[in-house]
Amino acid sequence: MSESQLLSVPEGLPEFVFVTCQVGAEQALRREVGRRFPQWRGAFARKGLVTFKIPLEDRPTLWLHPPELILARAWGFSWGVYRVEDLEQLRPTVVELVNRFGCKGLHVWSRDRAEPGHFDYEPAVTALDIECAKTLRQMLAPRVLKTWVGPGVVVLDVMQVDPGVWLLGVHRTTDCPTSRWPGGLSRVRLPEDAVSRAYLKMEEALRWSALPIRSGQWCAELGAAPGGSSQALLRRGLRVLGIDPAQVHPTVANHPHFVHIRRKARYVKRRIFRRVRWLFADMNVTPNYTLDVVEDIVTRPDVNIWGMLLTLKLTDWKLVDQAPRYIRRVQSWGYPVVRMRQLHHHRRELCLMAAVAPVEQLARRSRPRRTKDAPCPRRPSQTKASSASDSSAQDCVVP
Ligand SMILES: C[S@@+](CC[C@H](N)C(=O)[O-])C[C@H]1O[C@@H](n2cnc3c(N)ncnc32)[C@H](O)[C@@H]1O
């Protein structure tokens, strides 16, 4: 697709947008939207789904540069909600949408039925969603609409709101991978030997954030027991310092690239972080506690963490209102790139991603180098003086 096609705004975009979220997050999502877009008006809503009427003049910007809302799992322009007995009755509208907007992708999914974890409920693309997608594809043949598409592709959204009730819409995919997953639902699966569900959260967070972690690098996880996320990191070839007073599962504890430090994060000697490039946190403590501990680690002059993924536990949905404060705080440590999102596999928690530079730039720096003494990137706040007196300069050689 040419750049001009990529950047063109189609005629006739609807004046409603839909946003899906975890069941229970609707109010907090409305407040988040209210803070960022005070001119949007709440419209049709169900558990896990909120729609808004938007000003006409906002439509082109939203099409080209969709906002990253913390609590939005999926979002798009809403064409309307249809009550039908048979999917076939959607044919005229579906065909019109595909032709009008030049859809090349198709995402079919269902609204969440319950809060994640409630009676073991896990949000996911269901077998019925896959069946419906098949029927829609047959309806649209010989056109081929793919599920897994790249950035800048127009996707037809078909969401089952209730049995026989469908929301039809469109969105343009972006660099953010979640815009390319049906309903923002990742396809990460829990391996049979995973020692905890945290494996899923870590895999999804790594895919969403695109942090350029490389095999052989050191990372640390605060709150590592029983070890699912460390397992995911070890599988990607990282060397892991797992910090947790609790017991780590033997599968992880006995891994040759895992070191268990059986202490609370606050009481761990800071010098052990000198080789660490990536910091992860998943402690069941308040967001402020996590941020206090992390600040104490990453702001030391002899510590040089390139990027972080911090799980912030929401004891109360109102904590989401503090997001701008959390972001400013992390930026003040020398991490200009900060994003936050509630991921598909999250319970009542959020992921905060931070990096010392945009990930594409970090990826270039993080690549294994031929010259042994290549310097590692510094946080913008790290002064020349502190680097010069950095006794761990040798530790900063990219492995
Ligand atoms: C949700 S679990 C972590 C799951 C883990 N990431 C995994 O992959 O299985 C929360 C963990 O935080 C640990 N924790 C709580 N407070 C902590 C602290 N101050 N320092 C380190 N770990 C802490 C708990 O012991 C518990 O194991």
The ligand as an ORCA input file, in Angstrom:
! r2SCAN-3c Opt
* xyz 0 1
  C       1.479    -12.145     41.398
  S       2.783    -12.932     42.249
  C       4.051    -12.899     41.036
  C       3.884    -13.924     39.984
  C       5.172    -14.142     39.250
  N       5.571    -12.987     38.477
  C       5.152    -15.360     38.376
  O       5.620    -15.253     37.249
  O       4.708    -16.413     38.794
  C       3.281    -11.696     43.347
  C       4.582    -11.995     44.060
  O       5.054    -10.778     44.630
  C       5.860    -11.165     45.723
  N       6.126     -9.971     46.522
  C       5.279     -9.246     47.293
  N       5.934     -8.234     47.864
  C       7.214     -8.291     47.429
  C       8.385     -7.513     47.669
  N       8.354     -6.455     48.461
  N       9.530     -7.878     47.068
  C       9.583     -8.956     46.259
  N       8.496     -9.730     46.005
  C       7.343     -9.403     46.576
  C       5.039    -12.230     46.402
  O       5.856    -13.040     47.230
  C       4.467    -13.001     45.220
  O       5.236    -14.131     44.936
*
